[in-house]
Amino acid sequence: MMKKQLLAICIGAVLSTPALAQQQGDSEVTATQLQEVMQQMQRLQKRVEELEAQLAAKQEQDVEVTEEIALERSPRAEEVAPRKRINANTALQARVERLEEDIQAAENAPITIGGAVRTQFVWEDYNEGNKDRGGDIDFDLLRLDYSGTIGDVILSAQYRWFQYMESVQHAWVGYNFNDNWQGQVGITKVPFGNTPYNSNNYFFSSNFYVGLEDDHDAGIKLRYRDSEWDFDIAFFKNDEQGGVDGYVSNREDRYAYDPLGVRLSGEGIYDTPDLAVGESNSFAARVARKYALSDGRSFEWGLSGQMGKMNDGSDDVGDRSAFAVHGVYNVDRWTFMGQVSQYDYDMDMANEGIVVGAYAFYDTIPSKATLYTANIAYSLPVKIGPISNLTFYNDYSLMTDKRGGGEDTVMNVLGMAVSAGGLYTYFDLVTAKNQPFVGGSMAGNATDTNTRFNINIGYYF
């Protein structure tokens, strides 16, 4: 319809031109004049088509503009922005889900990391300055634990930082051959006596200070476990610091006590030894028989033994051995623990004892002695705020029959351990004579006892 109107307008415009008007006044129109008119008509038709195309484009543009305006003013417009937000939220949710997957993967990682941070309060009646101040609060340690399995190979390691030193406690890799047998290689625990500890308190028993409790050396160990038997056999090449010529700055910077020298005549109890020695090519074995009795009771007894060489860096200069009989009885919430141990350093030279070292200082022990321990503990579940358990205990240690004579070493620890979430706190009242960390040495000859009150607070994670 629009096209016809435009065409009529254009034809009218042609007919109204002066030349054609003059021609219409004549009675006859020549062929040339008609041809000129037809050419003008064709030019006008082409112009009409161009105008129609422009008009159609303009109308299409107007429709698009109209639709956009209508969309902006309609409820549909409110759906556009939310859709964009929904797309953004979807992307954010995807990132959150990926993060959660990463967190879950970390939680299920083959190697886990734990540890502890500990501090303590100390009051000592043998330290006049400490006693006058009413005790001191000291930083104890920061430790990191690594454990887990990758491809059936087990890892277990622990490193400790103190104010005055740092040390590895253990670091080994292992493999479970079957449900009963496990192998370990590295700095692994020496199997000896009641395990995991022959004590309940923070200070262990006197066995710890002669290297017979919670000691770790470098070697290989096989372990067997079932419902009735525990069996361990191990070979240790040397101590955890590489032996007498290990590449360490200070041989006395270590977690557990090891023999580090021979105490020669004229040396003080705490002096650096003139003759350095170290453990070499040692064997250790432990066997325990376990009984599950009625009414929730259990009993275990066992035998342990060690033997090896002492080396000065060039030659073997002595032999060492240790033996123990031990047992644990559990009934209801009570635990009774006992052990008898004897060790012997048979050295090739005359000596005043064996130099041992740990916690950044040297000490001296008799070259031979017998130790007795008797411990009792009671575990009480409670609900006192975050506190879930209280363990009351009394641990008694006696070291006697010292080669060369000398006064006995005695230590009694009356205490309580408190469990509260990640916190584990020891409250220990220690009464001792010739006992390290309680004002004495096992090579000492004191006749009076010392007292130490100790609160060790540890957060374990």
Sequence and secondary structure as in RCSB ss.txt:
>XXXX:A:sequence
MMKKQLLAICIGAVLSTPALAQQQGDSEVTATQLQEVMQQMQRLQKRVEELEAQLAAKQEQDVEVTEEIALERSP
RAEEVAPRKRINANTALQARVERLEEDIQAAENAPITIGGAVRTQFVWEDYNEGNKDRGGDIDFDLLRLDYSGTI
GDVILSAQYRWFQYMESVQHAWVGYNFNDNWQGQVGITKVPFGNTPYNSNNYFFSSNFYVGLEDDHDAGIKLRYR
DSEWDFDIAFFKNDEQGGVDGYVSNREDRYAYDPLGVRLSGEGIYDTPDLAVGESNSFAARVARKYALSDGRSFE
WGLSGQMGKMNDGSDDVGDRSAFAVHGVYNVDRWTFMGQVSQYDYDMDMANEGIVVGAYAFYDTIPSKATLYTAN
IAYSLPVKIGPISNLTFYNDYSLMTDKRGGGEDTVMNVLGMAVSAGGLYTYFDLVTAKNQPFVGGSMAGNATDTN
TRFNINIGYYF
>XXXX:A:secstr
 HHHHHHHHHHHHHHTSHHHHHHHTSS   HHHHHHHHHHHHHHHHHHHHHHHHHHHHHHHHHHHHHHHHHHHST
THHHHHHHHHHHHHHHHHHHHHHHHHHHHHHHT SEEEEEEEEEEEEEETT HHHHHHT EEEEEEEEEEEEEEE
TTEEEEEEEEE SS EEEEEEEEEEESSSSEEEEEEEEE   SSSS S SSTT  GGGGGT SS EEEEEEEEEE
 SSEEEEEEEEEEETT STT S S TT  SS EEEEE  TT  TTS  SEE EEEEEEEEEEEEEEE STT EEE
EEEEEEEEEEE SSSEEEEEEEEEEEEEEEETTEEEEEEEEEEEEEESS  S EEEEETTEEEEE SEEEEEEEE
EEEEEEEEETTEEEEEEEEEEEEEE  TT    EEEEEEEEEEEETTEEEEEEEEEEES TTTT  TT    S E
EEEEEEEEEE 
